[in-house]
């Protein structure tokens, strides 16, 4: 029997509009490829990463810290795939303001 892995990571939502419908759909698509349980949460609330409605209610705004908890045989692979989405900002544009400027700078993943 394969070893049950448990992995917990924290991510910061960096895309401008946070986890809205399109990033939520990407998370569900990625999470559904794996048999392990993947939970996403913040401030004491956790929901399944395989539930689009749950993801839309988690209030994953820009700048929020989000915890991802994966448990199961393929948790390592699942976490790597979820981490890739966060690191690539869900393939969306990210706006940041330089320290001494009020103007945003456009960066692409």
Protein Blocks (a to p, Z undefined) as FASTA:
>chain_A
ZZddddddddddfbfnlpafklmmmmmmmmmmpmbdcdddeehiacdfkbmklmmmnopa
ehiacddddedjklmmmmmmmmmmmmnonopacddddfkbcbdcdddZZ
